[in-house]
Amino acid sequence: MAKAVQKITLSASRDIPFNKLAFSQSNVRRIKAGVSIEDLAEDIARRGLLQSLNVRPVLDADGSETGTFEIPAGGRRYQALHRLVKQKRLSKTAPIPCIVRSASAEVSAEDDSLAENVQRVALHPLDQFRAFKALCDQGAGEDEIAARFFVPPAVVKQRLRLASVSQRLLGIYAEDGMTLEQLMAFTVTIDHARQEQVWEALQKSYNKEPYLIRRQLTESAVRASDRRAKFVGAGAYEGAGGVVLRDLFEDDEGGWLQDVALLDRLATEKLAIEAEKIATEGWKWIQVAIHFRYGHAHHLRRLNGVQIELTAAEQATRDALTAELVTLESEYRDADELPDEVDSRLGEIEMTLAAFENRPVRYDPSETARAGAFVSIDSEGHLAVERGYVRPEDEAAANEDSAEEGTCGSDGTVFGAPAAQRTVITVGGEKADDDGDDETIKPLPERLVGELTAHRTLALRDAVANNPHVAMTALLHKLCLDTFQHSAAGACLEVSVRHVFFPVQASDLKDSLSAKTVAERQKAWEAELPKDGDALWDWLSDLDDDRRAALLAHCVSFGVNALYEKSDRYGGPGVSVHGVQQRLAQADRLARAVGLDMVAAGWRPTVDNYLSRVTKPRILEAVREAKGDHAAQLLDHLKKGEMAQEAERLLDGTGWLPEPLRLADGVPTSDPAAGEVETLPAFLTDGEDAQSQQAAE
């Protein structure tokens, strides 16, 4: 005969006057955490008590009930009710719904208290999102919802943002197929098809990190930190209908601007407006572009203007700000951290003083009539205006203008009145060829090597200019070769000094640390040197030895040529293979002498300047050298674009450099008298020897 199942009997519930209740020492909660008692009291006042108190009768010495009850489970709710009673918002005899446990129950009061606090499950974020969404649909605002549930408004915004995620991905998350951090990463775009496409692509990947999801969803957008975005401004971009992708879950530094074409149009339109204002100064031509290459004005003559003097009022303001700056710096010299208001004030003072230093320059009207200006955006997103450049064809008399007023040159340059101006857009960068999945280590593209060695040449110039001893040695070495050996082939120092320019260069060369340092030093010396030849001789004669050495080093540095050039292997015009080899070997020697460090010079591998320009095996080789085999294995399944982006993240801060930028060890070079040995550096010949041998066979 089957045994009867014993039925469970639940504890009875009843209303007990508040003044008959007391807090129990059996309550296991001691630490204050979560929603405060004050907030809980306000919530009870608004919606009532949602959960009964768990109580037990208090017994006297004889074991009889006293009529009062202690609360082992529900202490926070009791304290909140007590607060309402003290505020006279609740009667001290108000009936409180309670679950009454027997004083002799087998389960202890501590057991009940622990079970109530432990056997609970926090609401799933997806359920929280759906609940917040339902309240929104009922007319509640985000701030109102946040106030009701005592959470920051940002939490409500974040949960509601999950509505932008594909229902399919929400379903995957509900079944624990992805983490909350991964799900949140998809909210940067509302394109459900793209979201699902990215998730599908990551299914076979070892790396499904949220940052990689965000990167793939925003790969065709522009960061808000881009020079164009800063120049146009987010307000103007959005006002023109542009969409900004935002990440509510992490600091996105302003987000991503999705419509790049619109951003470019707004930037060029704003530049054109600025160019029209500058045209009123009387310039013959104005060339406008978002960004100019390094050395874009090297073939033009620069006018010498006169800096406009400060007015008496401006001078007084400058003196007062300088005194305030000295006072603040002295007062907070020993402070570990500046107060926010002081830090802000120091920034304002320094910015104003810098404006006084960079005074406008006045030019001779007869000169401006045949000169022009370049208008662009600098790396910080500010308007950059370079005035006072004369083209070779305009060196004739001012009345022999090469173009009529209001016409446009063949290169897009605007002449004459502002109304006739047009903007010329210069788009930098180039797309790398798709190398497929070839696993061989191919030579670096010659154009890329040219760009890398341009970076190295600039950094080497800066280093030589800062080391007069090495500059003097290099100069004397070149003069001795010219005087005694009559061998100038492949030299890395053009002592004429012939200014060596960069026909092949990366788009970021102009904004590099070395370029800025060299330009600032050039500008400082130009401001000191007399323009007249005779006056210059006298000035140089009076110069002390240290300053003379510094000036010599600066001048010598402009002859540094560490560039790789494509050579003609068949004896045509241009530099020979042997000449390139000798030049690069001498450049290595010079780099060792000055201790050149391209990492300290500001170069780091990025998608644009290296990783998208080389083959996948080259990318893996770089990661393997910098981070080890394990890191490279995490990338070997990725497509070229994704691999390049992930490699940029992994290589950041490692100090890794491609071969053309590394400081080579001292290796004897071939004897110039031995003839032109047809060899090139390893990074240009990897794989070529085998191909040549096969061709010979």
C-alpha positions as semicolon CSV with decimal commas, in nm:
position;residue;x (nm);y (nm);z (nm)
1;M;0,000;0,000;0,000
2;A;0,142;0,341;-0,105
3;K;0,250;0,572;0,173
4;A;0,049;0,895;0,190
5;V;0,245;1,211;0,110
6;Q;0,253;1,445;0,408
7;K;0,102;1,782;0,325
8;I;0,298;2,100;0,392
9;T;0,145;2,351;0,629
10;L;0,249;2,713;0,567
11;S;0,281;2,969;0,845
12;A;-0,025;3,183;0,894
13;S;-0,032;3,552;0,799
14;R;-0,198;3,826;1,001
15;D;-0,188;4,202;1,055
16;I;-0,005;4,311;1,368
17;P;0,002;4,669;1,503
18;F;0,338;4,834;1,440
19;N;0,393;4,910;1,810
20;K;0,380;4,536;1,884
21;L;0,681;4,466;1,661
22;A;1,049;4,474;1,753
23;F;1,379;4,416;1,570
24;S;1,533;4,075;1,636
25;Q;1,896;4,010;1,720
26;S;1,861;3,689;1,516
27;N;1,855;3,895;1,196
28;V;2,178;3,808;1,014
29;R;2,206;4,133;0,817
30;R;2,454;4,366;0,986
31;I;2,613;4,556;0,699
32;K;2,430;4,846;0,537
33;A;2,420;4,801;0,160
34;G;2,189;4,849;-0,139
35;V;1,895;5,089;-0,134
36;S;1,912;5,313;0,173
37;I;1,652;5,297;0,451
38;E;1,544;5,650;0,354
39;D;1,481;5,547;-0,009
40;L;1,302;5,229;0,098
41;A;1,077;5,434;0,329
42;E;0,985;5,665;0,041
43;D;0,910;5,366;-0,181
44;I;0,680;5,213;0,086
45;A;0,507;5,548;0,126
46;R;0,444;5,562;-0,251
47;R;0,341;5,203;-0,327
48;G;0,278;5,040;0,013
49;L;0,448;4,734;0,164
50;L;0,499;4,471;-0,108
51;Q;0,644;4,195;0,111
52;S;0,524;4,088;0,457
53;L;0,753;4,078;0,760
54;N;0,862;3,740;0,897
55;V;0,797;3,745;1,275
56;R;0,802;3,516;1,580
57;P;0,625;3,571;1,916
58;V;0,839;3,696;2,204
59;L;0,813;3,466;2,510
60;D;0,853;3,560;2,875
61;A;1,054;3,370;3,134
62;D;0,774;3,116;3,170
63;G;0,759;3,052;2,795
64;S;0,432;3,234;2,749
65;E;0,370;3,478;2,462
66;T;0,401;3,843;2,564
67;G;0,190;3,984;2,282
68;T;0,490;4,135;2,105
69;F;0,674;3,991;1,805
70;E;1,038;4,003;1,693
71;I;1,142;4,029;1,327
72;P;1,425;3,792;1,221
73;A;1,353;3,844;0,848
74;G;1,247;4,185;0,715
75;G;1,453;4,412;0,936
76;R;1,515;4,675;0,664
77;R;1,143;4,697;0,592
78;Y;1,080;4,738;0,965
79;Q;1,336;5,018;0,991
80;A;1,178;5,193;0,694
81;L;0,832;5,166;0,859
82;H;0,982;5,298;1,183
83;R;1,114;5,601;0,994
84;L;0,765;5,671;0,857
85;V;0,618;5,644;1,208
86;K;0,877;5,893;1,344
87;Q;0,785;6,131;1,061
88;K;0,419;6,089;1,167
89;R;0,334;5,966;0,817
90;L;0,230;5,627;0,956
91;S;0,032;5,554;1,273
92;K;0,221;5,366;1,546
93;T;-0,076;5,127;1,567
94;A;-0,104;5,078;1,191
95;P;-0,160;4,712;1,100
96;I;0,148;4,556;0,938
97;P;0,109;4,237;0,728
98;C;0,325;3,962;0,882
99;I;0,401;3,593;0,838
100;V;0,388;3,451;1,192
101;R;0,626;3,164;1,260
102;S;0,588;2,945;1,569
103;A;0,828;3,021;1,854
104;S;0,899;2,647;1,871
105;A;0,952;2,597;1,496
106;E;1,221;2,342;1,403
107;V;1,390;2,596;1,174
108;S;1,574;2,860;1,372
109;A;1,518;3,236;1,339
110;E;1,876;3,278;1,208
111;D;1,804;3,013;0,943
112;D;1,496;3,203;0,825
113;S;1,687;3,533;0,815
114;L;1,973;3,381;0,616
115;A;1,738;3,209;0,370
116;E;1,550;3,532;0,294
117;N;1,874;3,717;0,218
118;V;2,050;3,440;0,026
119;Q;1,774;3,262;-0,166
120;R;1,699;3,549;-0,397
121;V;1,790;3,608;-0,762
122;A;1,858;3,955;-0,897
123;L;1,642;4,053;-1,191
124;H;1,799;3,957;-1,523
125;P;1,914;4,269;-1,716
126;L;1,691;4,168;-2,007
127;D;1,388;4,147;-1,776
128;Q;1,487;4,482;-1,630
129;F;1,505;4,628;-1,981
130;R;1,159;4,493;-2,066
131;A;1,015;4,630;-1,741
132;F;1,165;4,974;-1,798
133;K;1,038;4,962;-2,158
134;A;0,686;4,884;-2,036
135;L;0,696;5,179;-1,796
136;C;0,818;5,403;-2,078
137;D;0,532;5,286;-2,296
138;Q;0,298;5,379;-2,012
139;G;0,428;5,736;-2,025
140;A;0,701;5,738;-1,759
141;G;1,018;5,927;-1,845
142;E;1,373;5,800;-1,793
143;D;1,439;6,032;-1,498
144;E;1,107;5,938;-1,337
145;I;1,184;5,567;-1,368
146;A;1,530;5,622;-1,221
147;A;1,379;5,811;-0,926
148;R;1,121;5,538;-0,864
149;F;1,379;5,261;-0,841
150;F;1,666;5,461;-0,692
151;V;1,911;5,399;-0,974
152;P;2,112;5,656;-1,172
153;P;1,938;5,779;-1,490
154;A;2,233;5,640;-1,687
155;V;2,133;5,287;-1,582
156;V;1,783;5,338;-1,720
157;K;1,922;5,485;-2,043
158;Q;2,158;5,190;-2,080
159;R;1,888;4,930;-2,025
160;L;1,650;5,103;-2,266
161;R;1,930;5,123;-2,523
162;L;1,912;4,743;-2,547
163;A;1,598;4,803;-2,757
164;S;1,834;4,887;-3,044
165;V;1,971;4,532;-3,049
166;S;1,837;4,267;-3,285
167;Q;1,570;4,039;-3,134
168;R;1,778;3,742;-3,245
169;L;2,079;3,863;-3,047
170;L;1,857;3,937;-2,745
171;G;1,738;3,577;-2,765
172;I;2,097;3,450;-2,776
173;Y;2,179;3,659;-2,470
174;A;1,869;3,533;-2,284
175;E;1,999;3,178;-2,336
176;D;2,345;3,274;-2,205
177;G;2,491;3,261;-2,557
178;M;2,677;3,589;-2,499
179;T;2,771;3,812;-2,208
180;L;2,600;4,136;-2,110
181;E;2,917;4,327;-2,206
182;Q;2,906;4,174;-2,555
183;L;2,536;4,256;-2,592
184;M;2,594;4,615;-2,484
185;A;2,866;4,653;-2,747
186;F;2,605;4,601;-3,021
187;T;2,410;4,909;-2,911
188;V;2,651;5,145;-3,093
189;T;2,440;5,095;-3,408
190;I;2,071;5,035;-3,480
191;D;2,143;4,837;-3,796
192;H;2,014;4,490;-3,697
193;A;2,142;4,323;-4,013
194;R;2,493;4,455;-3,949
195;Q;2,474;4,346;-3,584
196;E;2,385;3,991;-3,684
197;Q;2,651;3,990;-3,956
198;V;2,923;4,085;-3,707
199;W;2,805;3,823;-3,456
200;E;2,808;3,554;-3,725
201;A;3,161;3,654;-3,824
202;L;3,277;3,624;-3,464
203;Q;3,126;3,281;-3,406
204;K;3,440;3,102;-3,528
205;S;3,674;3,346;-3,358
206;Y;3,856;3,295;-3,031
207;N;3,823;3,666;-2,968
208;K;3,472;3,798;-2,908
209;E;3,578;4,087;-2,685
210;P;3,330;4,381;-2,670
211;Y;3,590;4,628;-2,802
212;L;3,628;4,414;-3,117
213;I;3,251;4,413;-3,169
214;R;3,240;4,792;-3,137
215;R;3,535;4,831;-3,372
216;Q;3,375;4,619;-3,645
217;L;3,041;4,799;-3,611
218;T;3,208;5,141;-3,643
219;E;3,487;5,062;-3,892
220;S;3,335;5,285;-4,162
221;A;3,270;5,575;-3,923
222;V;3,497;5,859;-3,805
223;R;3,592;5,912;-3,441
224;A;3,474;6,232;-3,277
225;S;3,842;6,302;-3,206
226;D;3,916;6,325;-3,580
227;R;4,040;6,670;-3,690
228;R;3,740;6,712;-3,923
229;A;3,491;6,628;-3,648
230;K;3,653;6,872;-3,405
231;F;3,661;7,147;-3,669
232;V;3,296;7,107;-3,776
233;G;3,157;7,034;-3,429
234;A;2,908;6,767;-3,330
235;G;2,622;7,019;-3,317
236;A;2,668;7,136;-3,676
237;Y;2,710;6,778;-3,798
238;E;2,393;6,654;-3,627
239;G;2,208;6,970;-3,731
240;A;2,283;6,879;-4,094
241;G;2,127;6,536;-4,045
242;G;2,440;6,342;-3,949
243;V;2,415;6,047;-3,714
244;V;2,653;6,002;-3,420
245;L;2,694;5,648;-3,292
246;R;2,723;5,657;-2,914
247;D;2,823;5,397;-2,659
248;L;2,630;5,452;-2,337
249;F;2,817;5,175;-2,159
250;E;3,175;5,303;-2,194
251;D;3,350;5,634;-2,242
252;D;3,340;5,671;-2,621
253;E;3,515;6,014;-2,635
254;G;3,224;6,165;-2,824
255;G;3,130;5,859;-3,030
256;W;3,161;5,794;-3,404
257;L;3,032;6,011;-3,687
258;Q;2,868;5,776;-3,935
259;D;2,826;5,994;-4,245
260;V;3,185;6,062;-4,354
261;A;3,082;6,222;-4,683
262;L;2,863;6,472;-4,499
263;L;3,144;6,546;-4,254
264;D;3,389;6,613;-4,538
265;R;3,137;6,842;-4,709
266;L;3,073;7,041;-4,391
267;A;3,446;7,069;-4,323
268;T;3,526;7,198;-4,673
269;E;3,231;7,440;-4,666
270;K;3,351;7,583;-4,335
271;L;3,706;7,608;-4,471
272;A;3,573;7,790;-4,778
273;I;3,398;8,045;-4,557
274;E;3,721;8,105;-4,366
275;A;3,910;8,135;-4,695
276;E;3,669;8,406;-4,812
277;K;3,749;8,609;-4,499
278;I;4,123;8,568;-4,553
279;A;4,086;8,667;-4,921
280;T;3,986;9,017;-4,809
281;E;4,349;9,065;-4,697
282;G;4,445;9,098;-5,064
283;W;4,614;8,764;-5,141
284;K;4,642;8,661;-5,503
285;W;4,555;8,299;-5,436
286;I;4,432;8,076;-5,154
287;Q;4,466;7,701;-5,159
288;V;4,225;7,512;-4,935
289;A;4,239;7,150;-4,820
290;I;4,151;6,950;-4,512
291;H;4,516;6,844;-4,482
292;F;4,836;6,930;-4,669
293;R;5,135;6,701;-4,711
294;Y;5,457;6,769;-4,525
295;G;5,675;7,007;-4,729
296;H;5,385;7,119;-4,950
297;A;5,532;7,470;-4,970
298;H;5,899;7,380;-5,014
299;H;5,913;7,513;-5,372
300;L;5,767;7,852;-5,274
301;R;5,935;8,165;-5,138
302;R;5,814;8,278;-4,795
303;L;5,747;8,648;-4,741
304;N;5,898;8,824;-4,441
305;G;5,623;9,002;-4,252
306;V;5,636;9,233;-3,952
307;Q;5,467;9,117;-3,634
308;I;5,202;9,361;-3,514
309;E;5,301;9,519;-3,184
310;L;5,086;9,490;-2,872
311;T;4,871;9,787;-2,781
312;A;4,915;9,945;-2,440
313;A;4,602;9,772;-2,314
314;E;4,716;9,436;-2,448
315;Q;5,060;9,477;-2,292
316;A;4,899;9,560;-1,956
317;T;4,679;9,251;-1,980
318;R;4,979;9,037;-2,070
319;D;5,181;9,168;-1,773
320;A;4,892;9,107;-1,534
321;L;4,838;8,753;-1,658
322;T;5,210;8,676;-1,637
323;A;5,217;8,798;-1,275
324;E;4,908;8,590;-1,192
325;L;5,067;8,285;-1,353
326;V;5,387;8,324;-1,149
327;T;5,183;8,369;-0,827
328;L;4,969;8,058;-0,885
329;E;5,265;7,841;-0,984
330;S;5,456;7,954;-0,675
331;E;5,157;7,899;-0,445
332;Y;5,087;7,545;-0,567
333;R;5,446;7,440;-0,643
334;D;5,444;7,167;-0,374
335;A;5,084;7,051;-0,427
336;D;5,041;6,690;-0,542
337;E;4,729;6,782;-0,736
338;L;4,590;7,118;-0,840
339;P;4,231;7,211;-0,747
340;D;4,003;7,200;-1,052
341;E;3,940;7,576;-1,053
342;V;4,314;7,650;-1,031
343;D;4,398;7,402;-1,305
344;S;4,129;7,554;-1,526
345;R;4,252;7,907;-1,458
346;L;4,612;7,814;-1,539
347;G;4,495;7,670;-1,871
348;E;4,308;7,992;-1,954
349;I;4,610;8,207;-1,869
350;E;4,851;7,996;-2,073
351;M;4,616;7,997;-2,373
352;T;4,577;8,376;-2,360
353;L;4,953;8,430;-2,323
354;A;5,016;8,199;-2,618
355;A;4,782;8,413;-2,827
356;F;4,987;8,720;-2,734
357;E;5,305;8,540;-2,844
358;N;5,158;8,434;-3,179
359;R;5,073;8,783;-3,298
360;P;4,937;8,847;-3,646
361;V;5,193;8,944;-3,910
362;R;5,158;9,247;-4,137
363;Y;5,278;9,209;-4,497
364;D;5,365;9,467;-4,761
365;P;5,051;9,512;-4,979
366;S;5,265;9,507;-5,292
367;E;5,391;9,162;-5,189
368;T;5,052;9,016;-5,091
369;A;4,921;9,105;-5,437
370;R;5,134;8,826;-5,585
371;A;5,148;8,586;-5,288
372;G;4,901;8,342;-5,143
373;A;4,802;8,135;-4,842
374;F;4,720;7,777;-4,746
375;V;4,407;7,710;-4,539
376;S;4,361;7,372;-4,370
377;I;4,278;7,197;-4,041
378;D;4,554;7,117;-3,793
379;S;4,579;6,792;-3,596
380;E;4,384;6,942;-3,304
381;G;4,091;7,042;-3,522
382;H;4,172;7,413;-3,533
383;L;4,188;7,636;-3,840
384;A;4,543;7,645;-3,978
385;V;4,639;7,940;-4,201
386;E;4,986;7,964;-4,361
387;R;5,021;8,308;-4,522
388;G;5,280;8,468;-4,743
389;Y;5,398;8,221;-5,008
390;V;5,506;8,327;-5,358
391;R;5,497;8,086;-5,650
392;P;5,786;8,084;-5,899
393;E;5,559;8,201;-6,180
394;D;5,449;8,498;-5,967
395;E;5,802;8,624;-5,898
396;A;5,762;8,872;-6,185
397;A;5,634;9,226;-6,127
398;A;5,308;9,251;-5,938
399;N;5,124;9,397;-6,239
400;E;5,198;9,083;-6,446
401;D;4,939;8,862;-6,280
402;S;4,925;8,506;-6,410
403;A;4,549;8,482;-6,377
404;E;4,258;8,721;-6,399
405;E;4,071;8,820;-6,087
406;G;3,791;8,579;-6,013
407;T;3,941;8,284;-6,206
408;C;4,045;7,943;-6,084
409;G;4,378;7,779;-6,162
410;S;4,415;7,429;-6,301
411;D;4,504;7,292;-5,957
412;G;4,185;7,427;-5,801
413;T;4,347;7,733;-5,641
414;V;4,122;8,032;-5,602
415;F;4,236;8,372;-5,725
416;G;4,104;8,719;-5,662
417;A;3,783;8,817;-5,490
418;P;3,640;8,594;-5,217
419;A;3,320;8,539;-5,416
420;A;3,515;8,350;-5,683
421;Q;3,694;8,118;-5,443
422;R;3,664;7,744;-5,465
423;T;3,786;7,481;-5,222
424;V;4,035;7,214;-5,325
425;I;4,006;6,891;-5,128
426;T;4,323;6,691;-5,082
427;V;4,248;6,338;-4,967
428;G;4,545;6,156;-4,817
429;G;4,608;5,787;-4,776
430;E;4,587;5,496;-5,013
431;K;4,422;5,159;-5,009
432;A;4,645;4,858;-4,978
433;D;4,617;4,580;-5,231
434;D;4,433;4,266;-5,121
435;D;4,700;4,005;-5,075
436;G;4,462;3,715;-5,024
437;D;4,571;3,437;-4,793
438;D;4,925;3,387;-4,920
439;E;5,131;3,267;-4,624
440;T;5,475;3,368;-4,759
441;I;5,667;3,663;-4,613
442;K;5,680;3,903;-4,907
443;P;5,907;4,208;-4,936
444;L;5,765;4,530;-4,797
445;P;5,603;4,744;-5,068
446;E;5,853;4,996;-5,203
447;R;5,619;5,289;-5,145
448;L;5,573;5,184;-4,781
449;V;5,950;5,161;-4,733
450;G;5,978;5,509;-4,882
451;E;5,721;5,642;-4,634
452;L;5,887;5,470;-4,338
453;T;6,232;5,601;-4,431
454;A;6,083;5,950;-4,468
455;H;5,975;5,924;-4,104
456;R;6,322;5,799;-4,013
457;T;6,494;6,077;-4,208
458;L;6,298;6,346;-4,025
459;A;6,371;6,187;-3,687
460;L;6,739;6,155;-3,782
461;R;6,752;6,523;-3,884
462;D;6,610;6,620;-3,548
463;A;6,863;6,400;-3,365
464;V;7,159;6,537;-3,565
465;A;7,048;6,895;-3,505
466;N;7,049;6,826;-3,132
467;N;7,398;6,677;-3,139
468;P;7,653;6,931;-3,270
469;H;7,943;6,690;-3,208
470;V;7,795;6,425;-3,438
471;A;7,691;6,692;-3,689
472;M;8,049;6,822;-3,703
473;T;8,182;6,466;-3,740
474;A;7,938;6,391;-4,020
475;L;8,026;6,714;-4,198
476;L;8,401;6,655;-4,169
477;H;8,359;6,294;-4,279
478;K;8,173;6,401;-4,594
479;L;8,425;6,675;-4,674
480;C;8,714;6,429;-4,636
481;L;8,548;6,183;-4,872
482;D;8,488;6,458;-5,128
483;T;8,842;6,597;-5,093
484;F;9,055;6,285;-5,074
485;Q;8,849;5,999;-5,223
486;H;8,627;6,179;-5,473
487;S;8,351;5,931;-5,388
488;A;8,012;6,086;-5,323
489;A;7,798;5,801;-5,458
490;G;7,525;5,694;-5,217
491;A;7,610;5,950;-4,951
492;C;7,356;6,008;-4,674
493;L;7,468;6,366;-4,617
494;E;7,423;6,629;-4,887
495;V;7,654;6,900;-4,750
496;S;7,573;7,159;-5,019
497;V;7,329;7,184;-4,816
498;R;7,072;7,054;-5,063
499;H;6,738;7,035;-4,888
500;V;6,611;6,677;-4,936
501;F;6,232;6,651;-4,973
502;F;6,001;6,353;-4,955
503;P;5,828;6,263;-5,282
504;V;5,678;5,960;-5,108
505;Q;5,535;6,018;-4,761
506;A;5,260;5,901;-4,527
507;S;4,965;6,130;-4,460
508;D;5,064;6,164;-4,093
509;L;5,423;6,276;-4,158
510;K;5,337;6,646;-4,133
511;D;5,186;6,599;-3,786
512;S;5,467;6,379;-3,653
513;L;5,667;6,486;-3,349
514;S;5,987;6,513;-3,551
515;A;5,824;6,731;-3,820
516;K;5,687;6,970;-3,558
517;T;6,018;6,989;-3,372
518;V;6,219;7,056;-3,688
519;A;5,969;7,321;-3,803
520;E;5,974;7,498;-3,465
521;R;6,355;7,503;-3,460
522;Q;6,364;7,637;-3,817
523;K;6,116;7,909;-3,727
524;A;6,317;8,008;-3,419
525;W;6,643;8,044;-3,616
526;E;6,466;8,229;-3,900
527;A;6,342;8,486;-3,652
528;E;6,701;8,555;-3,537
529;L;6,900;8,545;-3,861
530;P;6,945;8,876;-4,048
531;K;6,801;8,875;-4,400
532;D;7,089;9,067;-4,557
533;G;7,394;8,860;-4,653
534;D;7,651;9,107;-4,519
535;A;7,461;9,149;-4,194
536;L;7,440;8,771;-4,165
537;W;7,822;8,741;-4,190
538;D;7,871;8,993;-3,911
539;W;7,605;8,823;-3,700
540;L;7,768;8,483;-3,745
541;S;8,110;8,627;-3,662
542;D;7,981;8,751;-3,326
543;L;7,806;8,425;-3,240
544;D;7,948;8,233;-2,943
545;D;8,080;7,880;-2,998
546;D;7,785;7,697;-2,845
547;R;7,531;7,887;-3,053
548;R;7,746;7,853;-3,363
549;A;7,764;7,475;-3,309
550;A;7,387;7,455;-3,258
551;L;7,323;7,651;-3,579
552;L;7,572;7,438;-3,770
553;A;7,402;7,121;-3,648
554;H;7,065;7,255;-3,756
555;C;7,187;7,344;-4,105
556;V;7,374;7,014;-4,149
557;S;7,064;6,821;-4,045
558;F;6,874;6,944;-4,352
559;G;7,119;6,755;-4,569
560;V;7,044;6,421;-4,402
561;N;6,906;6,179;-4,660
562;A;6,813;5,837;-4,522
563;L;6,543;5,778;-4,783
564;Y;6,495;5,456;-4,971
565;E;6,452;5,518;-5,343
566;K;6,360;5,274;-5,613
567;S;6,678;5,213;-5,810
568;D;6,733;5,137;-6,176
569;R;6,900;4,794;-6,196
570;Y;6,986;4,848;-6,563
571;G;7,207;5,157;-6,539
572;G;6,941;5,418;-6,615
573;P;6,928;5,768;-6,463
574;G;6,880;5,799;-6,092
575;V;7,042;5,636;-5,791
576;S;7,191;5,290;-5,836
577;V;7,127;4,982;-5,626
578;H;7,472;5,024;-5,475
579;G;7,400;5,391;-5,406
580;V;7,085;5,302;-5,213
581;Q;7,275;5,039;-5,019
582;Q;7,556;5,280;-4,927
583;R;7,312;5,556;-4,830
584;L;7,115;5,330;-4,596
585;A;7,435;5,187;-4,443
586;Q;7,566;5,538;-4,373
587;A;7,227;5,636;-4,233
588;D;7,250;5,340;-3,992
589;R;7,592;5,460;-3,878
590;L;7,463;5,814;-3,826
591;A;7,157;5,680;-3,638
592;R;7,383;5,481;-3,405
593;A;7,597;5,788;-3,343
594;V;7,299;5,997;-3,228
595;G;7,122;5,706;-3,058
596;L;6,813;5,742;-3,277
597;D;6,501;5,591;-3,118
598;M;6,201;5,593;-3,351
599;V;5,968;5,497;-3,066
600;A;6,078;5,803;-2,867
601;A;6,039;6,002;-3,190
602;G;5,669;5,919;-3,180
603;W;5,631;5,644;-3,441
604;R;5,405;5,349;-3,362
605;P;5,249;5,091;-3,594
606;T;4,889;5,164;-3,694
607;V;4,647;5,030;-3,949
608;D;4,702;5,331;-4,173
609;N;5,080;5,368;-4,160
610;Y;5,184;5,003;-4,176
611;L;4,950;4,714;-4,090
612;S;4,699;4,756;-4,375
613;R;4,988;4,802;-4,619
614;V;5,160;4,467;-4,565
615;T;5,060;4,103;-4,607
616;K;4,894;3,894;-4,337
617;P;5,215;3,696;-4,270
618;R;5,394;4,028;-4,210
619;I;5,124;4,130;-3,958
620;L;5,155;3,797;-3,776
621;E;5,533;3,828;-3,780
622;A;5,509;4,168;-3,610
623;V;5,271;4,043;-3,339
624;R;5,486;3,732;-3,286
625;E;5,800;3,940;-3,242
626;A;5,632;4,182;-3,000
627;K;5,391;3,960;-2,804
628;G;5,489;3,598;-2,869
629;D;5,349;3,299;-3,059
630;H;5,031;3,275;-2,851
631;A;4,920;3,628;-2,939
632;A;4,987;3,565;-3,309
633;Q;4,781;3,245;-3,300
634;L;4,481;3,441;-3,173
635;L;4,485;3,642;-3,497
636;D;4,574;3,392;-3,767
637;H;4,210;3,309;-3,848
638;L;4,100;3,671;-3,896
639;K;4,046;3,852;-4,225
640;K;4,308;4,106;-4,329
641;G;4,119;4,417;-4,208
642;E;4,023;4,267;-3,872
643;M;4,372;4,128;-3,824
644;A;4,529;4,469;-3,887
645;Q;4,298;4,641;-3,638
646;E;4,356;4,383;-3,367
647;A;4,731;4,387;-3,430
648;E;4,736;4,765;-3,381
649;R;4,585;4,717;-3,035
650;L;4,828;4,440;-2,943
651;L;5,135;4,626;-3,068
652;D;5,047;4,952;-2,893
653;G;5,305;5,031;-2,626
654;T;5,535;4,739;-2,714
655;G;5,795;4,951;-2,893
656;W;5,790;4,721;-3,197
657;L;5,935;4,870;-3,518
658;P;5,948;4,742;-3,876
659;E;6,295;4,671;-4,016
660;P;6,340;5,007;-4,198
661;L;6,299;5,193;-3,868
662;R;6,514;4,975;-3,646
663;L;6,857;5,081;-3,521
664;A;7,082;4,841;-3,711
665;D;7,384;4,682;-3,550
666;G;7,726;4,795;-3,669
667;V;7,803;4,584;-3,975
668;P;8,096;4,650;-4,213
669;T;7,980;4,779;-4,547
670;S;8,116;4,662;-4,879
671;D;8,425;4,825;-5,023
672;P;8,323;5,101;-5,266
673;A;8,610;5,001;-5,491
674;A;8,474;4,648;-5,520
675;G;8,206;4,759;-5,761
676;E;7,832;4,788;-5,728
677;V;7,711;4,475;-5,547
678;E;7,349;4,423;-5,646
679;T;7,213;4,367;-5,296
680;L;6,943;4,539;-5,096
681;P;6,835;4,527;-4,729
682;A;6,660;4,208;-4,617
683;F;6,321;4,373;-4,580
684;L;6,325;4,447;-4,954
685;T;6,463;4,114;-5,076
686;D;6,286;3,846;-4,870
687;G;6,169;3,588;-5,118
688;E;6,337;3,751;-5,418
689;D;6,652;3,534;-5,414
690;A;6,450;3,217;-5,445
691;Q;6,246;3,365;-5,728
692;S;6,562;3,477;-5,908
693;Q;6,714;3,132;-5,871
694;Q;6,404;2,967;-6,014
695;A;6,406;3,209;-6,305
696;A;6,771;3,128;-6,373
697;E;6,698;2,758;-6,378
